[in-house]
Amino acid sequence: MKNPFKKETVYRADYDDVEEFIQKFYEDPEYEFVVDMESHNDTSLRFNVNGKLDDWSQKKVEEFRAGKRRPFICGALLNDLCRQKIIKPGDYIVDVSW
């Protein structure tokens, strides 16, 4: 029988660390990861980050910077951070547990 598991490299962080990072970088102390991503306790969310933003995601980031609340923006913000060379491209896992 073939083993279905494979080894891979990912970047992993706790949601509160990601939340604080985004709050500080984007100067938005009200950003909340769990609210943004509608996360539940004991979950993990995965983001493929490549530094590319389509027009819709770019608009979401611009609106976020202008103070508008948009749900599910974390992926776009991570790609924006990658585009600015703040974080590296790759797969990111954010663990939610409180």
ROZA-57441 format. One line per 8 residues: number of its first residue (from 1); their letters; for each residue x negated, y negated, z negated of C-alpha. Coordinates in steps of 0.05 Angstrom, whole numbers. Layout:
N
NUM) a) X,Y,Z; ... $
END
This chain:
98
1) mknpfkke) 0,0,0; -26,-69,19; -34,-119,-38; 13,-178,-23; -27,-228,-65; -82,-273,-39; -132,-318,-73; -127,-392,-59 $
9) tvyradyd) -152,-458,-86; -103,-510,-112; -106,-573,-152; -63,-567,-215; -39,-617,-267; 14,-626,-320; 72,-671,-301; 57,-722,-355 $
17) dveefiqk) -14,-732,-329; 12,-741,-258; 65,-788,-284; 13,-831,-320; -33,-831,-260; 22,-856,-214; 45,-907,-265; -24,-936,-271 $
25) fyedpeye) -44,-933,-198; 20,-963,-172; 29,-1009,-232; 98,-980,-246; 106,-962,-320; 177,-938,-308; 160,-881,-260; 182,-813,-288 $
33) fvvdmesh) 161,-750,-252; 216,-706,-281; 270,-756,-262; 240,-768,-193; 235,-694,-176; 297,-673,-216; 252,-621,-249; 272,-573,-304 $
41) ndtslrfn) 231,-547,-362; 182,-490,-347; 178,-502,-272; 121,-517,-224; 126,-559,-161; 79,-551,-103; 58,-606,-55; 19,-599,9 $
49) vngklddw) -23,-663,12; -57,-682,77; -57,-758,75; -6,-765,130; 59,-803,123; 114,-802,175; 154,-866,185; 208,-846,135 $
57) sqkkveef) 156,-829,80; 118,-893,94; 182,-933,85; 195,-897,19; 126,-915,-6; 134,-988,14; 202,-991,-21; 171,-959,-83 $
65) ragkrrpf) 116,-1011,-84; 170,-1064,-79; 204,-1037,-141; 260,-996,-110; 275,-928,-141; 276,-872,-90; 286,-799,-111; 236,-746,-90 $
73) icgallnd) 180,-795,-75; 123,-759,-110; 101,-721,-47; 98,-785,-7; 59,-819,-63; 9,-762,-66; -1,-767,10; -9,-842,3 $
81) lcrqkiik) -63,-831,-51; -97,-781,-5; -94,-830,54; -129,-881,9; -181,-829,-10; -161,-830,-83; -146,-755,-83; -169,-700,-35 $
89) pgdyivdv) -126,-663,15; -101,-595,-8; -46,-560,-45; -25,-592,-111; 16,-558,-164; 49,-599,-219; 71,-560,-280; 132,-583,-319 $
97) sw) 137,-560,-391; 159,-596,-453 $
END
